[in-house]
Amino acid sequence: MTRDALASPRPLPGSERIGLLDALRGLALLGIFVVNIEWFTRPWQEFGNGMVQGLAGADFAASWAVHVFVAGKFWILFSLLFGMGFALMMERAQASGRSTRIYLRRLAVLFAIGIAHALLVWVGDILHSYAIAGLLLLAMREVRPRMQLAIGLVLYLGLCGLSLLAGAAMLAIPAGEMDVVAEGLAENARAAEAAAAAYAGGGFAEVTAQRVRDFSSLAWNNVGVVPMALGVFLVGSWLLRSGRIADVAGNRGFFMRMAAWCLPPGLVLTLWGAWLATGHPHGNADARYVMAASLQGLGALPMTLGGVAMVALAWQSAAGARLLGLVAPVGRMALTSYLLQSVIASLVFYGYGLAMWGRVGQAGLVLLALAVFVVQVLASRWWLVRYRFGPLE
């Protein structure tokens, strides 16, 4: 990467980009959409409740595979890449002698886009949370890379550990005190029914009003999401600042060790959580399920890091680079692609569009997400042949 490229405040042209990062972004967008599409046809009052109950056959298999092997992993991958992008931007700013004000402007725009996305398209937006966490990341830009890694791991794994302890503590609640919880669940079920009716049959104004209500009730999630995202940002920043991502061939041993050390424990924790939740009432009010979700959260970070290592190693072969290169154009247009996924899904499922809410099974949702992503790959390749950057980039 040239000094002139580092000095530029604009997105890097194709010839100066780290192709591996674009491929990883493309994979992240695919995984995120496979998870997110379910929440365009399911009320947000059920968020955190795990799989839809009563599934069978292909729908059960698809839902189980997504919730065990995809959910919680690809937002971490996207967050790692955000941290890497931040570190790269700081290098460019330092090389050119620029201040960090451009980064602050970008965070402000990202926050505004995220809020608009949540209120006008889809309430599950992550961009506004990233903007908040990005401010905290900026404050830690001078921290040494290894210290960033340590702080990041403590933040993410510590919060998952606290959640696990909370689940264990819930086991000690006397049965007589669960009446209040039952009343809360009944009220939540009524709210979910009303929300589903609004999304399924409402016009744009009615759906937007429901989005505002849901966003207001979900805003407290940032208390956990922001520090967890910051933790993953810091791990990603360390990974880029260490120089290993830019020189995978010269650090092949490191990536092999990362895959060997991270994938097995991550998989064990993930499957342990899945086993603990199977056949048990789901939901944040259930102690066993809270513990199961916490175990899966603990396993998500090492599984993702191991996956990054495997992709980085695959990128070194000609066949692997060609295969992964197919999704790289989507990664070069990550913001555009992420928002476009939401626009398409909202028009398919909400009442002011095709009103397909509740009419597509879990297996169908996965297939639809894959189909939309294939179209995005083709459209991104077409666009980038003609323009240097995506429309929003």
C-alpha positions as CSV (number, residue, x, y, z in Angstrom):
1,M,0.0,0.0,0.0
2,T,1.5,3.3,-1.0
3,R,2.0,6.4,1.1
4,D,-0.3,8.4,-1.2
5,A,-3.0,5.9,-0.6
6,L,-2.6,6.1,3.1
7,A,-2.7,9.9,2.8
8,S,-6.0,10.0,1.0
9,P,-9.1,10.5,3.1
10,R,-11.3,8.8,0.5
11,P,-12.1,5.1,0.3
12,L,-9.2,3.2,-1.3
13,P,-9.4,2.4,-5.0
14,G,-9.5,-1.2,-6.0
15,S,-5.8,-1.4,-6.8
16,E,-4.8,-0.2,-3.3
17,R,-7.2,-2.2,-1.2
18,I,-6.4,-5.3,0.9
19,G,-8.5,-7.8,-1.1
20,L,-8.8,-10.2,1.8
21,L,-10.7,-7.6,3.8
22,D,-13.1,-7.1,1.0
23,A,-13.7,-10.8,0.7
24,L,-14.3,-11.0,4.5
25,R,-16.7,-8.1,4.3
26,G,-18.6,-9.9,1.6
27,L,-18.9,-13.0,3.7
28,A,-19.9,-11.0,6.7
29,L,-22.7,-9.3,4.8
30,L,-24.0,-12.7,3.6
31,G,-24.0,-14.2,7.1
32,I,-25.6,-11.0,8.6
33,F,-28.4,-11.1,6.0
34,V,-29.1,-14.8,6.6
35,V,-29.7,-13.9,10.3
36,N,-31.4,-10.6,9.8
37,I,-34.0,-11.7,7.3
38,E,-35.8,-13.7,10.0
39,W,-36.5,-10.4,11.8
40,F,-38.3,-8.9,8.9
41,T,-41.0,-11.4,9.4
42,R,-40.9,-11.9,13.2
43,P,-41.9,-9.3,15.9
44,W,-39.0,-7.7,17.8
45,Q,-40.7,-8.6,21.1
46,E,-39.4,-12.1,20.5
47,F,-35.8,-10.9,20.1
48,G,-33.5,-13.0,22.3
49,N,-35.9,-15.9,22.4
50,G,-33.9,-18.2,20.1
51,M,-35.5,-20.3,17.4
52,V,-39.2,-20.1,16.4
53,Q,-41.0,-22.9,18.3
54,G,-42.8,-25.8,16.6
55,L,-40.7,-26.1,13.5
56,A,-40.1,-29.4,11.7
57,G,-38.2,-30.9,8.8
58,A,-36.3,-28.5,6.5
59,D,-37.5,-25.4,8.5
60,F,-36.2,-26.8,11.8
61,A,-32.9,-27.8,10.2
62,A,-32.4,-24.4,8.6
63,S,-33.3,-22.5,11.7
64,W,-31.1,-24.7,13.9
65,A,-28.1,-24.3,11.6
66,V,-28.5,-20.5,11.4
67,H,-29.0,-20.0,15.2
68,V,-26.0,-22.2,16.0
69,F,-23.5,-21.6,13.3
70,V,-24.4,-18.2,11.9
71,A,-26.1,-16.0,14.5
72,G,-23.7,-14.1,16.6
73,K,-20.7,-15.0,14.4
74,F,-21.0,-12.7,11.4
75,W,-21.8,-9.5,13.3
76,I,-18.5,-10.2,15.2
77,L,-16.8,-10.6,11.8
78,F,-18.3,-7.3,10.6
79,S,-17.1,-5.7,13.9
80,L,-13.6,-7.1,13.6
81,L,-13.5,-5.5,10.1
82,F,-14.7,-2.2,11.5
83,G,-11.8,-2.2,13.9
84,M,-9.4,-3.0,11.1
85,G,-10.8,-0.2,9.0
86,F,-10.4,2.2,11.9
87,A,-6.8,1.2,12.4
88,L,-6.1,1.6,8.7
89,M,-7.8,5.0,8.7
90,M,-5.6,6.1,11.7
91,E,-2.5,5.0,9.8
92,R,-3.6,7.1,6.8
93,A,-4.3,10.1,9.0
94,Q,-0.9,9.8,10.7
95,A,0.9,9.4,7.4
96,S,-0.7,12.5,5.9
97,G,-0.6,14.6,9.1
98,R,-4.4,15.0,9.1
99,S,-6.4,15.4,12.3
100,T,-9.1,12.9,13.4
101,R,-11.9,15.3,12.5
102,I,-12.7,13.4,9.3
103,Y,-13.2,10.3,11.4
104,L,-15.6,12.2,13.7
105,R,-17.5,13.4,10.7
106,R,-17.8,9.9,9.3
107,L,-19.1,8.7,12.7
108,A,-21.7,11.5,12.8
109,V,-22.9,10.5,9.3
110,L,-22.9,6.8,10.2
111,F,-25.0,7.6,13.3
112,A,-27.5,9.6,11.3
113,I,-27.7,6.9,8.6
114,G,-28.2,4.3,11.3
115,I,-31.1,6.2,13.0
116,A,-32.8,6.8,9.6
117,H,-32.3,3.2,8.7
118,A,-33.9,2.1,12.0
119,L,-36.9,4.4,11.9
120,L,-37.6,4.3,8.2
121,V,-36.5,0.8,7.0
122,W,-35.6,-1.7,9.7
123,V,-35.4,-1.4,13.5
124,G,-32.6,-3.9,13.8
125,D,-30.0,-1.4,12.7
126,I,-26.4,-1.8,14.0
127,L,-24.8,1.3,12.4
128,H,-25.8,3.7,15.2
129,S,-24.4,1.4,17.8
130,Y,-21.2,1.2,15.8
131,A,-21.0,5.0,15.7
132,I,-21.2,5.2,19.4
133,A,-18.7,2.5,20.0
134,G,-16.5,4.1,17.3
135,L,-16.2,7.3,19.5
136,L,-14.9,5.1,22.4
137,L,-12.5,3.4,20.0
138,L,-11.1,6.8,18.9
139,A,-10.4,7.6,22.5
140,M,-8.3,4.5,22.7
141,R,-6.3,4.9,19.5
142,E,-3.0,5.5,21.2
143,V,-3.3,2.3,23.3
144,R,-0.6,-0.2,22.3
145,P,-1.9,-3.1,20.0
146,R,-1.4,-5.8,22.6
147,M,-3.1,-3.8,25.2
148,Q,-6.0,-3.2,22.8
149,L,-6.2,-7.0,22.4
150,A,-6.3,-7.5,26.1
151,I,-8.9,-4.9,26.8
152,G,-11.0,-6.1,23.9
153,L,-11.0,-9.7,25.1
154,V,-11.9,-8.6,28.6
155,L,-14.8,-6.5,27.4
156,Y,-16.4,-9.1,25.2
157,L,-15.7,-12.3,27.2
158,G,-16.3,-10.5,30.5
159,L,-19.8,-9.4,29.4
160,C,-20.6,-12.9,28.1
161,G,-19.4,-14.3,31.5
162,L,-21.6,-11.9,33.4
163,S,-24.6,-13.0,31.4
164,L,-23.7,-16.6,32.2
165,L,-23.6,-15.8,35.9
166,A,-26.9,-14.0,35.6
167,G,-28.5,-17.1,34.1
168,A,-27.1,-19.2,36.9
169,A,-28.4,-16.7,39.5
170,M,-31.9,-17.0,37.9
171,L,-32.0,-20.7,38.9
172,A,-32.1,-19.6,42.5
173,I,-35.3,-17.5,42.1
174,P,-38.1,-19.1,44.1
175,A,-40.9,-20.5,42.0
176,G,-43.4,-18.3,43.8
177,E,-41.7,-15.2,42.5
178,M,-42.0,-16.2,38.9
179,D,-45.6,-14.9,38.7
180,V,-44.4,-11.4,38.0
181,V,-42.3,-12.9,35.1
182,A,-45.3,-14.7,33.8
183,E,-47.3,-11.5,33.7
184,G,-44.5,-9.7,31.9
185,L,-44.3,-12.5,29.3
186,A,-48.1,-12.3,28.7
187,E,-47.9,-8.6,28.2
188,N,-44.9,-9.1,25.8
189,A,-46.9,-11.6,23.8
190,R,-49.8,-9.2,23.4
191,A,-47.3,-6.5,22.2
192,A,-45.8,-9.0,19.8
193,E,-49.2,-9.8,18.3
194,A,-49.9,-6.1,17.8
195,A,-46.5,-5.5,16.2
196,A,-47.0,-8.4,13.9
197,A,-50.3,-7.1,12.7
198,A,-48.8,-3.6,12.1
199,Y,-45.9,-4.9,10.1
200,A,-47.9,-7.5,8.1
201,G,-50.8,-5.3,7.1
202,G,-50.0,-1.7,7.8
203,G,-49.2,1.1,5.4
204,F,-45.9,3.0,5.5
205,A,-47.1,5.4,8.2
206,E,-48.4,2.6,10.5
207,V,-45.3,0.5,10.0
208,T,-43.0,3.4,10.7
209,A,-45.0,4.2,13.9
210,Q,-44.4,0.6,15.0
211,R,-40.7,0.9,14.1
212,V,-40.4,3.9,16.4
213,R,-42.1,2.1,19.3
214,D,-39.8,-1.0,18.8
215,F,-36.7,1.1,18.4
216,S,-37.5,3.0,21.6
217,S,-38.0,-0.3,23.5
218,L,-34.8,-1.8,22.1
219,A,-32.6,1.2,22.7
220,W,-31.5,-0.1,26.1
221,N,-29.7,-3.0,24.3
222,N,-26.9,-0.5,23.5
223,V,-25.9,-0.8,27.1
224,G,-24.6,-4.3,26.2
225,V,-24.1,-4.0,22.4
226,V,-21.8,-0.9,22.5
227,P,-19.2,-2.3,24.9
228,M,-19.2,-5.7,23.3
229,A,-18.8,-4.0,19.8
230,L,-16.0,-1.9,21.2
231,G,-14.3,-5.1,22.5
232,V,-14.4,-6.7,19.1
233,F,-13.3,-3.4,17.4
234,L,-10.2,-3.5,19.6
235,V,-9.4,-7.0,18.7
236,G,-9.8,-6.1,15.0
237,S,-7.6,-3.0,15.4
238,W,-4.9,-5.2,17.0
239,L,-5.1,-7.7,14.2
240,L,-4.4,-5.1,11.5
241,R,-1.8,-3.1,13.5
242,S,0.1,-6.3,14.1
243,G,0.7,-6.4,10.3
244,R,-0.5,-9.9,10.0
245,I,-3.6,-9.3,7.9
246,A,-1.5,-7.3,5.3
247,D,1.1,-10.1,5.2
248,V,-0.7,-13.5,5.6
249,A,1.9,-15.4,3.6
250,G,4.6,-14.2,6.0
251,N,2.5,-15.1,9.0
252,R,1.1,-18.4,7.9
253,G,2.2,-20.1,11.1
254,F,0.3,-17.5,13.2
255,F,-3.0,-18.0,11.2
256,M,-2.6,-21.8,11.5
257,R,-2.2,-21.5,15.2
258,M,-5.1,-19.1,15.5
259,A,-7.3,-21.6,13.7
260,A,-6.1,-24.5,15.8
261,W,-6.5,-22.7,19.1
262,C,-9.8,-20.9,18.4
263,L,-12.0,-23.2,16.4
264,P,-12.2,-26.2,18.8
265,P,-13.1,-24.3,22.0
266,G,-15.4,-22.1,20.1
267,L,-17.2,-25.0,18.5
268,V,-17.4,-26.9,21.9
269,L,-19.0,-23.8,23.6
270,T,-21.4,-23.2,20.8
271,L,-22.6,-26.8,20.7
272,W,-22.8,-26.9,24.5
273,G,-25.1,-23.9,24.4
274,A,-27.2,-25.5,21.6
275,W,-27.6,-28.7,23.6
276,L,-28.5,-26.8,26.7
277,A,-31.3,-24.9,24.9
278,T,-32.7,-27.8,22.8
279,G,-36.1,-29.0,24.0
280,H,-36.2,-26.3,26.7
281,P,-38.5,-23.2,26.9
282,H,-36.7,-20.3,25.2
283,G,-36.5,-16.7,26.1
284,N,-34.7,-14.2,28.3
285,A,-37.0,-15.1,31.2
286,D,-35.7,-18.7,31.2
287,A,-32.5,-19.4,33.2
288,R,-31.4,-22.3,31.2
289,Y,-31.8,-20.5,27.9
290,V,-29.9,-17.4,29.2
291,M,-27.1,-19.7,30.1
292,A,-27.3,-21.4,26.7
293,A,-27.2,-18.1,24.9
294,S,-24.2,-16.9,27.0
295,L,-22.3,-20.1,26.2
296,Q,-22.9,-19.5,22.5
297,G,-21.8,-15.9,22.9
298,L,-18.6,-17.1,24.6
299,G,-18.0,-19.4,21.7
300,A,-18.8,-16.9,19.0
301,L,-15.6,-14.8,19.2
302,P,-13.1,-17.7,19.0
303,M,-15.2,-19.4,16.3
304,T,-15.1,-16.2,14.2
305,L,-11.4,-15.6,14.8
306,G,-10.7,-19.2,13.7
307,G,-12.9,-18.7,10.7
308,V,-10.9,-15.5,9.8
309,A,-7.7,-17.5,10.0
310,M,-9.1,-20.2,7.7
311,V,-10.3,-17.7,5.1
312,A,-6.9,-15.9,5.3
313,L,-5.1,-19.2,4.6
314,A,-7.5,-20.0,1.8
315,W,-6.8,-16.6,0.3
316,Q,-3.2,-17.6,-0.3
317,S,-4.1,-20.3,-2.9
318,A,-5.0,-19.3,-6.4
319,A,-8.3,-21.3,-6.2
320,G,-9.2,-19.9,-2.8
321,A,-8.5,-16.3,-3.9
322,R,-10.7,-16.8,-7.0
323,L,-13.6,-18.3,-5.1
324,L,-13.4,-15.7,-2.3
325,G,-12.9,-13.0,-4.8
326,L,-16.4,-13.6,-6.1
327,V,-17.9,-11.9,-2.9
328,A,-15.2,-9.2,-2.7
329,P,-17.2,-6.6,-4.8
330,V,-20.0,-6.7,-2.3
331,G,-17.5,-6.1,0.5
332,R,-16.1,-3.1,-1.4
333,M,-19.7,-1.6,-1.2
334,A,-20.4,-2.8,2.3
335,L,-22.6,0.2,3.5
336,T,-24.6,0.2,0.3
337,S,-25.0,-3.5,0.3
338,Y,-26.1,-3.6,4.0
339,L,-28.7,-0.9,3.6
340,L,-30.0,-2.3,0.3
341,Q,-30.6,-5.7,1.9
342,S,-32.9,-4.0,4.4
343,V,-34.7,-2.1,1.8
344,I,-35.4,-5.2,-0.3
345,A,-36.5,-7.3,2.7
346,S,-38.8,-4.6,4.0
347,L,-40.5,-4.3,0.6
348,V,-40.9,-8.1,0.4
349,F,-42.3,-8.6,3.9
350,Y,-44.0,-5.4,5.2
351,G,-47.6,-4.4,4.5
352,Y,-46.7,-1.5,2.3
353,G,-44.7,-3.9,0.0
354,L,-45.5,-7.5,-1.0
355,A,-46.8,-8.2,2.5
356,M,-45.2,-11.6,2.8
357,W,-44.9,-11.4,6.6
358,G,-45.4,-14.9,8.1
359,R,-45.8,-16.6,4.7
360,V,-42.2,-17.8,4.2
361,G,-40.8,-20.7,6.2
362,Q,-37.3,-20.7,7.8
363,A,-35.7,-22.7,4.9
364,G,-37.4,-20.3,2.4
365,L,-35.9,-17.3,4.3
366,V,-32.4,-18.7,4.0
367,L,-32.9,-19.4,0.3
368,L,-34.3,-15.9,-0.3
369,A,-31.3,-14.4,1.5
370,L,-28.9,-16.4,-0.7
371,A,-30.8,-15.4,-3.8
372,V,-30.7,-11.7,-2.9
373,F,-27.0,-11.9,-2.1
374,V,-26.2,-13.5,-5.5
375,V,-28.0,-10.6,-7.2
376,Q,-25.9,-8.2,-5.1
377,V,-22.7,-9.9,-6.1
378,L,-23.6,-9.5,-9.8
379,A,-24.8,-5.9,-9.3
380,S,-21.7,-4.9,-7.4
381,R,-19.4,-6.3,-10.0
382,W,-21.4,-4.4,-12.7
383,W,-21.2,-1.2,-10.7
384,L,-17.5,-1.4,-9.8
385,V,-16.6,-1.9,-13.5
386,R,-18.0,1.5,-14.1
387,Y,-17.4,3.4,-10.9
388,R,-14.6,3.4,-8.3
389,F,-16.8,3.3,-5.2
390,G,-20.3,2.2,-4.3
391,P,-23.2,4.8,-4.3
392,L,-23.0,5.5,-0.5
393,E,-19.2,4.8,-0.1
